[in-house]
Every structure is written in structure tokens, then in C-alpha cells.
Amino acid sequence: MEDNEIIRLLWERSEHAILGVSEKYGGLVRQIATNILANEEDVAESMNDTWLGLWNAIPPARPQKLMPYICRIARNISLKRHRDNTAARRDSRASVPIDELEGCLPGPSMEDIWSERELGRSINRFLETVEPENRVIFIKRYWFSDSVSEIAGAMKMSENHISVRLFRTKKKLKQYLAKEGIEV
């Protein structure tokens, strides 16, 4: 089913939309949730919450591109579930990629700052200046929370090579943000 058809069905409040989106994007949403959450039950709940979140968001929203819209919903829901699950105990599974950026980004709370729109726009502008391969590596690590070894396998590079590229990209990000007047 095409994205336009899924959006149309969501606007018509047809349950076939959820079947279509689940078929088309279920694997991607599962991957996002699995990279953030520790167990399969949480992953399944996060997936269901993603479909519900999509159902509640459209209408009134009419996204131009459905896949990034769904990814954002899935990521936010998974991160919230992870925070809720680890409030009493400290599990750093999903926070590691965000923590790696602490030296590049300003502020007291990385999760709060990451979600701020202006910083997000600055990071997007920065990523437009980065060579495409490094952009993919950066996004896989810091948006999808893929591990360095997963990225290395997907990119057919060594883990060390991926780590070096991430280090250099973070260094460039820090310099870019400083030029934009964002203090680190």
C-alpha cells in the first residue's frame, strides 16, 4: 500500500490504514523500538502505541512523508517507555548514543535539548554539510540508536572505522554549533 493511500485511509478513519502501515513499516518500527528497549514485551507495546499515536495524529496532521513521521512517533514512544522503565534503576542501553554527544551539545539534559526545535534545525543544517556516508552513519547511531557493530556490518566497514568517523563528525558538529552561536 502506498503512503498516500495510508494517509487517505487514516483521514477516513479506516482500520485498513493500520493494517497497511503495519505491513509496510512494521519492521522499521520494530527495529527502532528494539534498539531502544530491553525486552520484547516493551517492543510490542511500543509498536502498538506507535500505531495508536499515528491514528490519533492523522487527522489533523497530514505529513508530506509518512516514513519519517512514523519513525519520530516510534522513537519518542520508545524513549518515553525506556525512561519510565528505568526511572528507579539506571539502565544506560538507550542513553549511550545520546550521552556520546554530551561533549558536542549544550545544556543540562541531553534528552531535553535534543528535542528542542532550534537545536534540531541546526543539527539538520549541519548534516546537510556532511558527506552522505557520514550522514548515514550519524543518523543510524544517534537517531535509530544502532550500535557501532550494527552500523559497521551494514556499511561493510570495521567498527574502529565507524568509531573514528563518528568521533570526527561529532567534532565537526561541535565546531558548527559554536559558529551558529550555540554554546557547548
C-alpha positions, 0 to 999 in steps of 0.5 A: 500500500502506498503512503498516500493511500495510508494517509487517505485511509487514516483521514477516513478513519479506516482500520485498513490504514493500520493494517497497511502501515503495519505491513509496510513499516512494521519492521522499521518500527520494530527495529527502532523500538528494539534498539531502544528497549530491553525486552520484547514485551516493551517492543510490542507495546511500543509498536502498538502505541506507535500505531495508536499515536499515528491514528490519533495524529492523522487527522489533523496532521497530514505529513508530506512523508509518512516514513519519517513521521512514523519513525519520530512517533516510534522513537519518542514512544520508545524513549518515553517507555525506556525512561519510565522503565528505568526511572528507579534503576539506571539502565544506560542501553538507550542513553549511550548514543545520546550521552556520546554527544554530551561533549558536542551539545549544550545544556543540562539534559541531553534528552531535553535539548535534543528535542528542542526545535532550534537545536534540531534545525541546526543539527539538520543544517549541519548534516546537510554539510556532511558527506552522505556516508557520514550522514548515514552513519550519524543518523543510524547511531544517534537517531535509530540508536544502532550500535557501532557493530550494527552500523559497521556490518551494514556499511561493510566497514570495521567498527574502529572505522565507524568509531573514528568517523563518528568521533570526527563528525561529532567534532565537526558538529561541535565546531558548527554549533559554536559558529551558529552561536550555540554554546557547548 
